[in-house]
Amino acid sequence: MSADISIVSLGCSKNLVDSERLMKMLDSVGMNVVEPDVLLDGPESRERHVVINTCGFIGDAKEESINEILSWGELRREGRIDGLYVMGCLSQRYASELPAELPEVDRWYGKTDWPALAVDLSRRHPGSVPYDRILTTPRHHAYLKIAEGCDRFCAFCAIPLITGRYKSRPVEEIVDEVKMLVARGVREFNVIAQDLTSYGRDLYGKADIARLVGAIADVEGVEWIRLHYAYPNEFPMELLDVMASRPNVCRYLDIALQHISDKVLANMRRHITGAETRALLAEIRRRVPGIHIRTTLMVGFPGEGEEEFAELMDFVREQRFERMGAFAYCEEDDTYAARHYEDSIPEDVKQDRLSRLMALQEEISQEIQDAKVGTVQRVIIDREEADCYVGRTQYDSPEVDPEVLIEKTSPLQKGTFTNVRIKTAYPFELAGEPC
């Protein structure tokens, strides 16, 4: 009997890459990969299967994953789907507990053994290239995962417990993947890993992210390379030279700083001080003029009193990050923080601090956006809507950063680049006309 299968991908872009690879494997063994919202509309003569790729990073993400499993589990019990399979971070982390609690799931897979799913369903081995995949992003951009795992062991983070130690992919394999995707029309590559700046240490005995980015930049047809999830400690400064010298490496760096207070940073086990953080940011801005820095900060971590939070607010005012996200600390099972610290800051205090921090950032973002009015920005077109085209500048990563709304004064094609004169600015959007 022929079969349709859908992948529900939750969580981060790193999970999405795994889902895209699985889609290719399933396709190569003869299964028909369809969107989840059309799966149930297929003919009854075909089997229907669902795979949920879960996230297990923080409480909200775990809850979303469980709710998704429960929703599809109900359809499994009703006989409306023929198989339900779960993979990813949540099932990796709670492999011993979940099967008994969710018996409607037919089979469980973790973070690394999921390629077996295609074989288990079809009794055939996928013949595709290991890094080949079916893109679910618009065909002009893709996420490029260069490593898995993390060796940092920050006090609050469960990622090393889920993914294991850092494992880099070889430069040659990554470059081959880039060439394959360029041949399919991809022009923009968002390079991702749990920690970009550790890339290569396990393979080459040193941080080798600069060589990798240079090799990707050398591939003909690569228009934009954007770097995500750098770590501030032991930052490889030679990467800045590559960013400054290669026109197709975006002036953009996503580097999670978490805090600035020495006390809080020490409690977090970040292995960097506030002074060292400021020095690093100053050097990045000096060596890559015009760079847009995206960071993530945390409020409410054990040891953060009003004094430490005020220091964090002052830090944000001082640095004026072009892009910033923040979240309130949530204790995660089995982490260093859960074992050694009391989560004593009330939730309402955490949420108040988070609101104040993000309100400050919105003011800063508006001022930064205002400064772009009258400038001409190179924009990649992502989609067309009823009254405008929508695109992004080199400073804007898909899904998380501002977009550019472009007047329909002339036809524009999705996936192409155009120059846009900015006429209006909002905290998290720009608007303009082609020029």
N, C-alpha and C positions, 0 to 999 in steps of 0.2 A: 504494500500500500504506500502511495506517495505521501509525503508529510510536509506541512508548513511549520516553520519555527520562528519565534520572535525573541529578540534580546531586549530586555529592559535594563538599561545601563544607568546606574545611580552613582552619585558622588562626583569625583574629580575627573579631569581630562585624562589622567593616567589610567583610570578605569575604562574610560571610553576607548582608548587605544586597544586594551585587551578585548573589549567587546567587538571592535572592528576586526581584529585578528580572528576571533572566534567565528564571526560571520563568514569570513573567507573560508575557514576550515569547513564549516557546515555546508557552504555552497559547493565546495570541491568534492564532498562526498554525496552530493545529489539531493540535499535538503533545500527546500524553497524558503529563503529568508524573507520575511515580510514584516511590515511595521506592526507593533502591538495593537494599534487601534483598528487594524483591518483583519487581524488574525481570525476573529470570531465570525467574520463575514464570508469566510472561505467555504467551499463546497464540503458537505458532510462526508463525502467519500474520502477526504484527506484527513490524516491524523493532524492534530494540533498540539504543538509543544511550546513551552515558554521557559526561557532561561532568565533569571534575575541576577544581575551582577551587582552585588551589594557594597555599601560603604559602612565601615565600622569605626570611623575616626572620632566623632564626637556624639554626644547624646542625641541631638536632633537628627543626625544622619542615620544613626542606628534605628531610631524610631521610624524614620521614613522607610528604611529597608524592611523592617518587621511588618509595617502596615502594607507594603507592596506584596510581601509574601502572603500575608493573610488574605488580601484581596484576590490574588490569583489562586490561592489555596481553596477558597470557596468555590471558584469555577472548576477547580480540579475535582472537588467532592461532588459537584453537580454533574460531572461528566462532560462539561462543555469544552474542556481541554483534556488531552490524553497523557500529558506528561509535564511535570513541573520540576525544574532543576535550579539550584542556587549555587552561586560561585562568589568569589571575591573576598573582600576584607572581613565582613561580618562572619561569614561561614568559616574563614580561616581562624579567626580569633576565638569563636565559641563553638568549635567543631565537636566538642564532647557534650555540650548541653542542648544545642538546637535540634538535632534529629528527634529526640524524645518529645520536645515541646511542639514540634511542627511536623507531625507524621504525614501530612498531606503532600510534603515534598518527596519526590521520588528518589532523588539522589543529590548529594551534597559534594561540592568541590571547593577548594580553597583559592588562595591567591596565585599559586604556581602550577597546580595540577589540572587546571581547567582544560588544557588541550586534549585531555583524555575524553572529554565529553563528546566530541565529534566521533571518536572511535566507538565509544560505548553505544551511541545511538544508531550508528550505521554499520558497525562491524567492518568498516573500511578505514584505511589510514589516509588522512589528507595528503594530497600531493603538492600542496602549495608551498611556496617559499616561506620559511618560518616567520618573516616579518611582513609578509604580504597581508593585505586587509582590504575590506570594503569600506570606503570612507563614508561616514555619516555627516560630516561637515560639508559645507559648500565646497565644490570641487577645487576652488582656487586656494583654499588654505587647509592645513592639516597640523595635528599635534605630532610631535616627534619625540618619543620616549627613549632616552639614551641610557637609562639605568633603572634599576629597581632596588629598593631597600634603603636603609639609612644606618650609619654608624654613630650618630650624634648623641642619642639617648638623652634628650632634654627631659627635664623632670616631669613635664606635663604631658608628654606625647607618647601615644601608644603605637605609632607607626613602626618603630623597630621591632616591637613585639609581634606585629602582624606580618610585615614584609621580610623580616630577617636582615642580615647584614648587607652592606652595599655591594652591588654587582653591576659593573659597567658592561655595556656592549662594545665590541671592538669598533674602532674608528672606521675601518673598511666596510663593515657590515652596515653601519649607519649611513655612510656615504652612498652605498649601493641602494639603500632604501630611498634616500633623497632623490637619486637619479630616476628610480622607478616612478616615484610620485610626480616628479617634474614632467616625465613623459606622459602622465595622465592629466596634466594641466594644473598641478599645484604650483603656486608661485610664492606662497607665504608659509613659513615654517615656524611654529611656536614650540621651541625646544623645552622639554619638561623632564623633571626627575624630582624625587623627594629632596635632593640636594645636588644642584648642578655643580657646585664648586668642589665636590669630592670626586668628580668624574675622573676616571683613569687611575686612581691610586691603587686599586686592586689589580689592575692589568699591567700598568706601566711603572708603578712605584712612585708616581708623582701625580699631582693634579694636572690634568692634560686637557682641560676644557678649552683653553685658548687654541690649541692645535686642532681640536675637533671643529670648533666654530669656524676657524680659517678654512678647513677642508670643505665644510658645507658651503661656505661663501664662494668657494672656487667653482662650484657646480654651475654650469651654464643654465640659465633659466630661473635660478633662485633670486627672487626680487627682495624679499624681506625675511630676516631671521630675528626672532624675538626670544629673549631669555627669561625663563621662569624658575623661581624658587632657589635662588642663591642663598648661601649661608654666610653670615658676616665674619665668623672666626676663620682664620687661615684663608682669607680671600685671595685668589690667585691674581695678582695685579697685572700680569701679562695679558689677561683677558681684556683689560681696558684698552691696551694698545690695538688689539684686534678690532674692538668696537669703534675706536676712533679712526682707524685707517680704512675699514671696509665699508663702502657706501651702502651695501645691502644688509648690513647688521644694524638693526634699528637702535636708535638712541633711547633705549628702554631697558630697565633692569628691575625684575621682581626679586626683592630681597627682604625676607621676613626678619624684622628686628625684635619684635615682641615687647621690648621695654627699654628704658634708658636708665632707670635707677640701679645703681650698683648692687644694692641689697636685693632687689627683685631679680636682677639678672643672675646673681649668685644662687639664689634659691631655685631659679629655673634651670640651673646648670648649663648656662649658655656659653661659658668659657670666654667671655669678653666683657670689658667694662664699658661704662658710659663714655669715658674719654676716648677709648679706642674706637667705639662706634662713631663718634663725631669725627674723628680723624679719618676714618675710612670713607665716610660720606663726603667729606671735603675733598679727598683725593679722587674719588669717583667723579665728582662734578668738575674738578680741575682738569682731569685728563680726558673727559668726554663732555665737552661743552654742549649745553642744550639737552642733556640727558633727562628723561623723565623717570623718576624712581617710584616704583610701586612697593609699598610695604604693608605688613600686617602687624597689628599691635594687640596686646591682650591686657584687659583690665580685670581686677579682682583676684589676681593670683595671691596665694598666701604670702604675707609679708608686705603687701601693698596697703599702706595706710594713706591718709589724706595727703601727707607730705610727699610720698612717693608718687601718688596720682597727680599732684600739682606739678611735680617735676616732669612727668610724662606730658602733661598739657603744655608746659613751657617748651619742651623739646619739639612738639609738633608745630607750635607757633614759630619757633626758630628755624626749623628745617623746611617748612612749607612743601611737604611732599606733594608731588603732582597727582599721585594716586595713592589712596590709603584705605584699607579695610581694618576692621577691629572686631573682636568678639570677647565675650565674658568668659572667664575661666570656668570650666566644668570638669570636675574630678573624673578621671578615667581609671577603670579597674587596672590594678597591677602595675601602674606607673610608679616611678620614684616618688612623685608628689603624693599619690594616694597612700603610699606606705609610710611616708615620713612627715607629712604636714597635715594639719587640721584645716579643712575647708571652712573657715570660720567667718568669712565675710558674707553678710546676708545678701540674698539674691537681689533684693530691691536696691541695695547699695551698688552692686555690680551693674545693674541695668541703668541706674542713674549716671554712673561714671561713663558707661558706654554711650549713652545719649549725649552727654556733654562733650565727649571726645569727638563723636561723629558730627555734632553741630558745628564744632570748631572747624573740622575738616571741610564741611560744606562751604563755610565762609571762605576758606583758603582756596578751595577748588574754584569757586566763582571768580575770585580775583585772578587766578591763573588762566582760567578760560577767557576772561575779559581781555587779557593781554593779547589774545590771538585774533581779536576782531581787527579786520583790515589786512591780516596776513594771508598769504596763499599757501595752502597745505596740499601735499600730495595725498590722495585718498584712494583706497581700494573700494570698489563697489561691492557690497554684500548682497543687496536685494532691492527690489522695486516695490514700493507701496503705492496706494492710490494717488497721493498728492506729492510724493517726493521719492528720490532714491536715498538709500541709507548706506553709509560707508564708514570707514575708519582711517585714521592717520597712522603713521608708524608708531605713535605713542599710545595706541589703543589696542589692547588685546581683545580677541573675541569674547563676548558674553560678560566680561567683568568690567570693562572700561567704557568711557564715553563713546558715542557714535556721532557721525556727522550727517545732518539732514540736508539734502541737496535739492535745490529747486529744479523742476523739470523744464529747463529752457532748451534742452537738446537731448536726444536719445543717448543713454549710457548703457553699456553692457555689464552684466554681473561678472565679477572677476577681473575687470580691467581697472587701470589706474587713470585718474584724472586730477587736474589741478582745480582746487576749489578756493574761492575767495570767501573768507569767513565774514559774515555780516552780523550774526547774533550769537551770544554766548549764554549758556545756562550752566549750572554747577556740573551737570553730568551729560551735557549735549552741546554740540555746536551746530550752527546752521549757516548755509552759504549758497553760492551759485558757481557753476562751472566757469572757468575763465581760460 
